[in-house]
Structures are given as structure tokens and as C-alpha cells.
């Protein structure tokens, strides 16, 4: 059973996340030859104040 973890910044719509899960699941089923029911996709949404690059948070960059 393939399990995929995806970390992304919060703020995407429900529809975008559903499409992401669908597309990632299809890529895994096509590549590994497993049934869609075997695929797990876990989205981990990170608040912008908890995401930093170069010593600055994404929340600070957005200001």
C-alpha cells in the first residue's frame, strides 16, 4: 500500500486539494500498477508562520 505525504502551505481550496489527491493517486496507480483503493495520500498543511526560507517566514514575506 503506497502512502504519499505532501507538505504544502495552507490556503488552497478544497477543490484544489481534491484534484491534487486525484492526480497523485492516478500517477501512483499508473506507475506502480496498484489499485486506487490501495493508495493513500496525506496532505499536511503548514501555516504560513511555520514555513521559513532564508530565516524569514512566508507570513513575513507576504506582508
MOGITA-V653676 format. One record per pair of residues at least 12 apart in sequence whose ideal C-beta (glycine too) atoms are under 10 Angstrom apart, sorted by sequence separation. I is the first residue (numbers start at 1). GAP is how many residues later the second one is. D is the distance in whole Angstrom. If there is no record, write none. Layout:
I/GAP/D + I/GAP/D
This chain:
8/12/8 + 25/12/10 + 27/12/9 + 28/12/9 + 46/12/9 + 47/12/8 + 48/12/9 + 25/13/10 + 26/13/9 + 28/13/8 + 48/13/8 + 49/13/10 + 6/14/7 + 22/14/9 + 25/14/5 + 48/14/7 + 6/15/9 + 24/15/8 + 25/15/9 + 25/16/6 + 4/17/9 + 24/17/5 + 6/18/7 + 21/18/9 + 23/18/10 + 21/19/10 + 22/19/9 + 24/19/9 + 4/20/6 + 21/20/5 + 4/21/8 + 20/21/8 + 21/21/9 + 2/22/10 + 21/22/7 + 2/23/9 + 4/23/9 + 20/23/7 + 4/24/7 + 17/24/10 + 3/25/10 + 2/26/5 + 17/26/6 + 2/27/9 + 17/28/9 + 2/29/9 + 2/30/6 + 12/31/9 + 2/32/6 + 1/33/8 + 10/33/10 + 12/33/8 + 1/34/10 + 10/34/10 + 11/34/8 + 3/35/10 + 4/35/7 + 5/35/9 + 6/35/7 + 7/35/9 + 8/35/7 + 10/35/4 + 1/36/9 + 2/36/7 + 3/36/8 + 4/36/7 + 5/36/8 + 6/36/7 + 7/36/8 + 8/36/7 + 9/36/7 + 10/36/6 + 11/36/9 + 1/37/5 + 2/37/5 + 3/37/4 + 4/37/5 + 5/37/5 + 6/37/5 + 7/37/5 + 8/37/6 + 9/37/6 + 10/37/6 + 11/37/8 + 1/38/8 + 2/38/7 + 3/38/8 + 4/38/7 + 5/38/8 + 6/38/7 + 7/38/8 + 8/38/7 + 9/38/8 + 10/38/7 + 1/39/6 + 2/39/9 + 3/39/7 + 4/39/9 + 5/39/6 + 6/39/10 + 7/39/6 + 9/39/6 + 10/40/9 + 9/41/9 + 10/41/9 + 9/42/6 + 8/43/9 + 7/44/9 + 11/47/10 + 10/48/10 + 9/49/6 + 9/50/10
